[in-house]
């Protein structure tokens, strides 16, 4: 496991939880609805520094330290959520965790309230949003894709608007 970089917010705490015979380290900051931030083990940096401050002001943000060599990140995140006692969360995933976050949302839809994907580079459509639906549980999950290559002045308003809606996923007809 990697060493966590110094704390970036004064109210941020480092914690550990044991789940399924694993010790999982994570950062926690803020208050409000729970939001999980998934970043690659080699990317402890902020996506956009201004975004971190906004998230902490509006959400209870959990940033787990993902294992460097994990074969099933979606299952690991599910175990992590079990360990910290969270059942329904907003997930913000940066590259290389985007595919694992999609897998978590599709296979464990009762856990993911809203999904934000931030792939590397520039996305063809700025702020592409919609709904991710699965036939497994007949549930839909609001989804937005915002390219990591976008400048903060473009990305932040998109994310702020998307995350400001109180979303209650409804059954897919």
C-alpha positions as CSV (number, residue, x, y, z in Angstrom):
1,X,0.0,0.0,0.0
2,X,1.1,3.5,-0.7
3,X,1.8,6.2,1.9
4,X,-0.9,8.8,2.0
5,X,0.3,12.3,1.2
6,X,-0.1,15.0,3.9
7,X,-3.6,16.1,4.7
8,X,-5.0,18.7,2.4
9,X,-7.9,20.1,4.4
10,X,-7.7,21.1,8.1
11,X,-10.8,19.1,9.0
12,X,-9.6,16.0,7.2
13,X,-8.8,12.9,9.2
14,X,-7.0,9.7,8.4
15,X,-8.7,6.5,9.4
16,X,-8.6,2.7,9.0
17,X,-11.4,0.2,8.9
18,X,-11.2,-3.6,8.8
19,X,-13.5,-5.3,6.3
20,X,-13.4,-8.9,5.0
21,X,-10.0,-9.5,6.6
22,X,-8.4,-6.4,5.1
23,X,-7.3,-3.2,6.7
24,X,-8.4,-0.3,4.5
25,X,-7.0,3.2,5.0
26,X,-9.0,6.3,4.0
27,X,-9.3,10.0,4.4
28,X,-12.5,11.6,5.6
29,X,-13.6,15.2,5.5
30,X,-16.8,17.3,5.4
31,X,-20.3,16.7,6.4
32,X,-23.5,15.8,4.6
33,X,-24.4,13.1,2.1
34,X,-21.6,10.5,1.7
35,X,-19.4,10.8,-1.4
36,X,-16.6,8.3,-2.3
37,X,-13.7,9.6,-4.3
38,X,-11.8,6.9,-6.2
39,X,-8.4,7.8,-7.5
40,X,-5.6,5.6,-8.8
41,X,-3.0,4.5,-6.2
42,X,-0.4,6.7,-8.0
43,X,-2.6,9.8,-8.1
44,X,-3.1,11.3,-4.7
45,X,-3.4,14.8,-6.3
46,X,-6.6,16.7,-6.6
47,X,-8.6,16.6,-9.8
48,X,-9.2,20.3,-9.6
49,X,-8.2,21.9,-6.3
50,X,-11.3,24.1,-6.2
51,X,-13.5,21.0,-6.6
52,X,-12.0,19.4,-3.4
53,X,-13.0,22.4,-1.4
54,X,-16.5,22.4,-2.8
55,X,-17.0,18.7,-2.2
56,X,-15.9,19.0,1.4
57,X,-18.2,21.9,2.0
58,X,-21.2,19.9,0.7
59,X,-20.5,16.2,1.3
60,X,-19.0,13.8,3.8
61,X,-16.1,12.8,1.5
62,X,-14.3,9.5,1.8
63,X,-11.2,8.9,-0.2
64,X,-10.0,5.3,0.2
65,X,-6.4,4.3,-0.4
66,X,-6.8,1.7,-3.1
67,X,-4.4,-1.3,-3.1
68,X,-1.8,-1.0,-5.8
69,X,-2.4,-4.5,-7.1
70,X,-6.1,-5.1,-6.8
71,X,-7.7,-7.5,-9.3
72,X,-11.3,-6.5,-8.5
73,X,-11.6,-2.8,-7.5
74,X,-15.4,-2.8,-7.6
75,X,-15.6,-5.7,-5.0
76,X,-12.9,-4.0,-2.9
77,X,-15.0,-0.7,-2.8
78,X,-18.0,-2.7,-1.9
79,X,-16.1,-4.3,1.0
80,X,-14.9,-0.8,2.0
81,X,-18.5,0.6,2.0
82,X,-19.5,-2.4,4.2
83,X,-16.6,-1.6,6.6
84,X,-17.5,2.0,7.1
85,X,-21.2,1.3,7.2
86,X,-22.4,3.1,4.1
87,X,-25.1,1.8,1.9
88,X,-25.9,4.5,-0.7
89,X,-23.3,6.9,-1.9
90,X,-22.3,9.4,-4.6
91,X,-19.2,8.0,-6.4
92,X,-16.7,10.3,-8.1
93,X,-14.1,8.2,-10.0
94,X,-11.0,9.5,-11.7
95,X,-9.0,7.5,-14.3
96,X,-8.0,4.7,-13.8
97,X,-11.0,3.9,-11.6
98,X,-13.8,4.8,-14.0
99,X,-14.4,1.3,-15.3
100,X,-14.5,-0.1,-11.8
101,X,-17.0,2.6,-10.7
102,X,-19.2,1.7,-13.7
103,X,-18.9,-2.0,-12.7
104,X,-19.9,-1.1,-9.1
105,X,-22.9,0.9,-10.3
106,X,-24.1,-1.8,-12.6
107,X,-23.6,-4.8,-10.3
108,X,-24.5,-3.2,-7.0
109,X,-27.0,-0.5,-8.0
110,X,-28.4,-0.2,-4.5
111,X,-25.1,1.3,-3.4
112,X,-24.5,4.0,-6.0
113,X,-26.8,7.0,-5.8
114,X,-25.1,9.1,-8.4
115,X,-22.0,8.5,-10.6
116,X,-19.4,11.0,-11.7
117,X,-16.6,9.8,-14.1
118,X,-13.5,11.8,-14.8
119,X,-11.5,10.1,-17.5
120,X,-8.1,11.3,-18.5
121,X,-7.8,13.6,-21.5
122,X,-10.6,15.5,-23.1
123,X,-14.1,14.0,-23.6
124,X,-15.7,14.7,-27.0
125,X,-18.8,16.0,-25.3
126,X,-18.3,18.5,-22.4
127,X,-20.3,17.4,-19.4
128,X,-22.0,14.5,-21.1
129,X,-24.7,13.4,-18.6
130,X,-27.5,11.0,-18.6
131,X,-28.7,7.9,-16.8
132,X,-27.1,4.5,-16.3
133,X,-29.7,1.8,-16.2
134,X,-29.4,-1.8,-15.3
135,X,-31.8,-4.6,-15.8
136,X,-30.5,-6.4,-12.7
137,X,-32.6,-4.4,-10.2
138,X,-34.6,-2.1,-12.5
139,X,-32.8,1.0,-11.1
140,X,-31.3,3.9,-12.9
141,X,-28.2,5.9,-11.7
142,X,-27.7,9.5,-12.8
143,X,-24.3,9.7,-14.5
144,X,-22.0,12.5,-15.8
145,X,-18.7,12.2,-17.6
146,X,-16.4,15.2,-17.4
147,X,-12.9,15.0,-19.0
148,X,-9.9,15.5,-16.7
149,X,-8.4,17.7,-19.4
150,X,-11.1,20.4,-19.0
151,X,-10.1,23.6,-17.3
152,X,-11.6,24.1,-13.8
153,X,-13.7,27.1,-15.0
154,X,-15.5,24.7,-17.4
155,X,-15.6,21.5,-15.3
156,X,-16.6,23.0,-11.9
157,X,-19.9,24.6,-13.0
158,X,-20.9,21.3,-14.7
159,X,-20.2,19.2,-11.6
160,X,-21.7,21.8,-9.3
161,X,-25.0,21.8,-11.2
162,X,-25.1,18.0,-11.6
163,X,-24.3,17.3,-7.9
164,X,-26.7,20.0,-6.6
165,X,-29.8,18.1,-7.7
166,X,-31.3,15.9,-5.0
167,X,-31.6,12.8,-7.1
168,X,-33.7,9.8,-6.1
169,X,-33.2,7.0,-8.7
170,X,-36.4,5.7,-10.0
171,X,-37.4,2.3,-11.4
172,X,-36.8,1.9,-15.1
173,X,-40.1,1.2,-16.9
